[in-house]
């Protein structure tokens, strides 16, 4: 198991208990870097507690219908991404900007009774199922790379940037997660990819999505998104 494919970045004493940060329109993946702006008082409290303790937050996607009970505990999808705070800065108004690095997939087993303004849950880390062979991994990696290149500008800078970031030795699970995070896909599609523990099946799903996106763009003659991607507004 490589460093990329394992959970070496989780604390050695990780208990499975996490602070949940539910959002309606953001899915974070392992290996991704996500800037966030924290302004709601309950989430400022969550962040400050995390900074004092384990530096971890678990990003969760709210299920449809969350609008009617957002201030309470609306339902979230069970598949989440546990991330580590890489950097943070408190602003003059008491809000925070932070940078979160996705570490691993996890399944929410149950939420804990409310003891804080924010939500907490016990999770089980999801161990990914790698491709059956190196040959299969190579085929999937090549297919993903070819399709992703069609989605980014063909300028020399963009292509060189892509080649430097994702060389031939990058595990297919990492490549799949980074592409899924980078592209402007529908949020439910991203959640479905996050929920899939098999790297082979996840890569195949993403390949089908990229083929469909290419077909739609060809019909509309629309250019692909910029690469590298811009920071999220979240």
Helices and strands as residue ranges (DSSP letters): E 17-23, E 33-38, H 41-52, E 56-61, G 66-69, E 79-90, E 96-111, E 119-125, H 134-151, H 156-165, H 172-182, H 187-195, H 199-220
